[in-house]
Amino acid sequence: MDTLSLQMMNTNFYIALPKGTSKEWKKPVEKWLHYVASEWSRFREDNELARLNQLKIGDTIAISSLLYDCLKKANNYFIQTHGLFSPYLKKQLEQHGYNQSFPFQHAENLEKNDTGTKQSPIQFLSNHTVLRTDEQQIDLGGFAKGYIVEKIAEWLQQETCSEYGMVDGGGDMNIWSSCDKEWTIGVADPYKEEEEISYIKIKNGAIATSNRVYRSWKQGNDTKHHLLNGQTGIVANTDVLQATVVTKSLCDAEVACKLCFLLHEKELQQWLGQHQIPSACFIVKENEKGYWIKGGGKIHAS
């Protein structure tokens, strides 16, 4: 295997293709990842995302085609989920104490005066231009990671014509195979990442995992995590510890993962069916053994 390993965005990226791939692919992939890490981070005040967030209501700005496409996709999911999934929660995350890069264990108490929103704070115009219509601010978070993993996988398949390959961004993966190659992917224990509690055999598709254990912290006496209800701006109150979703599109999988923490299982299955997203979900709850949900039924892990 010809591989590339990088650490950025607090994430380990791993890309694998067959040996003997003729096209130079590593430098373009590194360039894409460095761009996203630098220009889409909400922890910087001098990048492309910051300029968009600093835009005054009524003003417009032209942004890169890649950010425009990512943001438009995220906004489409915002509409489809009636705001439950939201890329517009930067202020709310900061008020819950997530105003610094991980890892950290404690955050100061801050005044909370921002709720969620069911209205998009931007309008998408032509020529990669957006209009600011509201004060809510953008944080693409894990969705951006899944988006760029999917984009890199699409580019590699098109440009290298590799029979198989994998792009893995911290457990969020896009995988393909046009030959006999089949991938076996382990599902990590939410408390012990080095241990696996289930596995997935897959040739083509996408896998996303969300976990509220790792990205959690104390704010005063309250335990907080990074998964917020986009309609309320409040930390998701759920007994789900970890969710893994397997489907065709990594962007679909990223959003479905988030919904595992925000919807009851029947509501989740209804949403997936309504939007024609065939999937399998592996759910781990507090004090319960993990189980798969497929076709509306539970299958307990062996």
C-alpha positions in Angstrom: 0.0 0.0 0.0 1.1 3.6 -0.7 0.0 5.6 2.3 0.0 9.2 3.7 -0.4 10.0 7.4 -1.0 13.6 8.6 -2.0 15.1 11.9 -4.0 18.4 11.7 -7.3 19.8 13.0 -6.7 17.6 16.1 -7.3 14.7 13.8 -5.1 11.8 12.4 -5.6 11.6 8.6 -4.7 8.4 6.8 -4.9 7.9 3.1 -4.1 4.5 1.4 -3.9 3.6 -2.2 -2.4 0.6 -4.1 1.3 0.7 -4.6 2.4 1.7 -8.1 -0.1 4.6 -8.5 1.5 6.7 -11.3 0.0 10.1 -10.6 1.5 12.3 -7.8 -1.3 12.6 -5.3 0.2 13.2 -1.9 1.1 16.9 -2.4 -2.3 18.0 -3.7 -4.0 16.1 -0.8 -1.7 17.7 1.8 -2.4 21.1 0.2 -6.2 20.6 0.5 -6.0 19.5 4.1 -3.7 22.4 5.1 -6.1 24.8 3.4 -9.1 23.6 5.4 -7.2 23.5 8.7 -6.0 27.0 8.2 -8.9 28.8 6.5 -12.0 27.1 8.0 -10.9 27.0 11.7 -13.2 28.9 14.0 -10.3 29.4 16.4 -8.6 31.9 14.1 -9.5 35.6 13.5 -7.5 36.0 10.3 -8.9 33.4 7.9 -11.6 33.0 5.3 -14.2 31.7 7.8 -13.5 34.6 10.2 -14.0 37.2 7.4 -17.3 35.6 6.7 -18.3 35.6 10.4 -17.2 39.3 10.7 -19.5 40.3 7.8 -22.1 42.9 8.8 -25.8 42.2 8.2 -26.7 43.4 4.7 -23.2 43.0 3.3 -22.0 40.5 0.8 -18.7 38.7 0.4 -17.2 36.4 -2.3 -15.7 33.2 -0.8 -13.7 30.3 -2.3 -15.7 27.8 -4.4 -14.8 25.0 -2.0 -16.1 26.9 1.1 -19.2 28.0 -0.8 -20.0 24.4 -1.8 -19.3 23.0 1.7 -21.4 25.7 3.4 -24.3 25.3 0.9 -24.3 21.5 1.5 -24.4 22.1 5.2 -27.2 24.6 4.8 -29.2 22.1 2.8 -29.0 19.6 5.7 -29.9 22.5 8.1 -33.1 22.9 6.0 -33.8 19.1 5.8 -33.5 18.7 9.6 -35.5 21.8 10.4 -32.4 23.3 12.1 -31.6 20.3 14.3 -28.3 19.9 12.5 -26.8 23.4 12.2 -23.5 24.9 11.0 -24.5 28.2 12.7 -23.7 27.4 16.3 -20.3 29.1 16.8 -21.6 31.5 19.5 -23.5 28.8 21.3 -20.5 26.4 21.4 -18.3 29.2 22.8 -20.9 30.0 25.5 -20.9 26.4 26.6 -17.1 26.7 27.0 -15.9 25.3 23.7 -13.9 28.4 22.9 -10.5 26.7 22.7 -9.0 23.8 20.7 -9.1 20.4 22.2 -8.0 18.8 24.5 -9.1 20.6 27.6 -11.0 19.6 30.8 -12.5 22.8 32.3 -14.1 25.9 30.9 -15.1 29.1 32.5 -18.8 30.0 33.0 -20.0 32.4 30.4 -23.3 34.3 30.0 -25.7 32.4 27.7 -27.9 34.6 25.6 -27.8 32.9 22.2 -30.3 30.2 21.4 -30.4 28.1 18.2 -32.1 29.3 15.0 -34.4 27.8 12.4 -33.4 30.6 9.9 -30.2 30.5 7.9 -28.1 33.7 8.6 -26.8 33.8 5.0 -28.2 33.7 1.5 -26.4 32.1 -1.3 -25.9 34.3 -4.4 -24.2 33.7 -7.7 -20.5 33.7 -8.3 -19.7 32.1 -4.9 -21.1 35.2 -3.1 -23.1 35.1 0.1 -25.3 37.8 1.8 -25.3 38.1 5.6 -28.9 38.3 6.9 -28.6 37.4 10.6 -26.0 37.6 13.5 -25.6 33.8 14.0 -22.1 32.7 13.2 -20.7 29.7 11.3 -18.8 26.7 12.7 -18.6 23.9 10.2 -16.9 21.6 12.7 -16.9 17.9 12.0 -19.0 18.4 8.8 -16.1 20.2 7.2 -13.8 17.3 8.0 -16.3 14.8 6.4 -16.8 17.1 3.4 -13.1 17.4 2.6 -12.5 13.6 3.2 -15.3 12.9 0.6 -13.8 15.5 -1.8 -10.4 14.0 -1.6 -11.7 10.5 -2.1 -13.6 11.6 -5.2 -10.5 13.4 -6.6 -8.3 10.3 -6.0 -10.7 8.0 -7.7 -11.0 10.3 -10.7 -7.3 11.3 -11.0 -5.5 8.1 -10.0 -8.0 5.5 -11.3 -7.0 3.3 -8.3 -8.9 0.0 -8.0 -9.3 0.6 -4.3 -8.5 3.2 -1.6 -9.3 4.7 1.7 -9.4 8.3 3.0 -9.7 8.3 6.8 -10.1 11.5 8.9 -10.1 10.4 12.5 -12.6 7.6 11.9 -14.7 9.4 9.4 -13.9 7.4 6.2 -14.6 7.2 2.5 -13.8 3.8 1.0 -13.9 2.3 -2.5 -13.1 -0.9 -4.3 -13.7 -2.0 -7.9 -11.9 -5.4 -7.3 -12.0 -8.2 -4.7 -10.5 -5.9 -2.1 -12.8 -5.6 1.0 -12.1 -3.5 4.0 -12.6 -4.5 7.6 -13.1 -1.5 9.8 -13.3 -1.7 13.6 -15.7 0.3 15.8 -13.8 1.6 18.9 -15.1 1.4 22.4 -16.2 5.0 23.4 -14.1 4.8 26.6 -11.2 2.8 25.3 -10.3 3.8 21.8 -7.7 1.0 21.5 -10.4 -1.7 22.0 -13.0 -2.6 19.3 -16.5 -3.5 20.1 -17.8 -4.3 16.6 -16.6 -4.3 13.0 -17.8 -3.4 9.5 -17.0 -5.2 6.3 -17.3 -2.8 3.4 -16.1 -2.4 -0.2 -17.7 0.9 -1.1 -19.2 3.6 1.1 -18.7 6.0 3.9 -18.5 5.7 7.7 -18.9 8.4 10.3 -18.6 8.2 14.1 -19.6 10.8 16.7 -18.8 10.4 20.4 -19.8 12.7 23.3 -17.2 11.2 25.7 -13.9 12.5 24.2 -15.0 16.1 23.4 -16.5 16.7 26.8 -15.5 19.1 29.6 -16.7 20.6 32.9 -18.2 24.1 33.0 -18.8 24.8 36.6 -20.6 21.7 37.9 -22.1 20.8 34.5 -20.6 18.3 32.1 -20.8 19.7 28.5 -20.0 18.2 25.1 -19.8 19.4 21.6 -23.1 18.0 20.2 -25.7 20.8 20.4 -29.4 20.9 19.4 -29.4 23.4 16.6 -32.9 24.5 17.3 -32.3 25.4 20.9 -28.5 25.9 21.2 -28.5 23.5 24.2 -26.2 20.5 24.7 -28.0 17.3 23.5 -29.5 15.5 26.5 -29.2 11.8 25.6 -28.1 8.4 26.8 -26.3 7.8 23.5 -22.6 7.8 24.1 -21.4 7.0 20.5 -23.0 6.6 17.1 -21.5 5.1 13.9 -23.3 5.4 10.6 -22.5 3.5 7.4 -24.0 4.8 4.2 -23.0 5.9 0.7 -22.2 9.6 1.3 -19.9 10.8 4.1 -21.8 14.1 4.3 -25.0 12.1 4.8 -23.3 9.9 7.5 -22.0 13.0 9.3 -25.4 14.5 9.7 -27.1 11.2 10.5 -24.5 10.7 13.3 -25.5 14.0 14.8 -29.2 13.1 14.6 -28.5 9.9 16.5 -28.0 12.1 19.6 -31.0 14.4 18.9 -33.8 12.1 17.7 -35.5 8.9 19.0 -34.6 5.9 16.9 -37.9 5.7 15.1 -37.7 9.4 14.2 -34.1 8.9 12.9 -35.3 5.9 10.8 -38.2 8.0 9.4 -35.8 10.9 8.5 -33.3 8.5 6.8 -36.2 6.9 4.9 -37.7 10.3 3.9 -34.4 11.5 2.4 -33.7 8.1 0.8 -30.5 7.5 2.7 -29.9 3.7 3.1 -27.8 3.1 6.1 -26.8 1.0 9.1 -26.3 2.7 12.5 -24.3 1.3 15.4 -25.4 2.8 18.7 -23.7 2.6 22.1 -25.8 3.9 25.1 -24.9 4.3 28.7 -24.8 0.9 30.5 -25.8 -1.0 27.4 -24.2 -3.2 24.9 -23.8 -1.6 21.5 -26.3 -2.6 18.8 -26.9 -2.1 15.1 -30.0 -0.6 13.6 -30.8 -1.6 10.1 -34.2 -1.5 8.4 -35.8 -0.3 11.6 -34.7 -3.4 13.7 -32.0 -3.9 16.3 -29.1 -6.3 15.9 -26.9 -6.7 19.0 -23.2 -6.9 18.4 -21.6 -10.2 19.0 
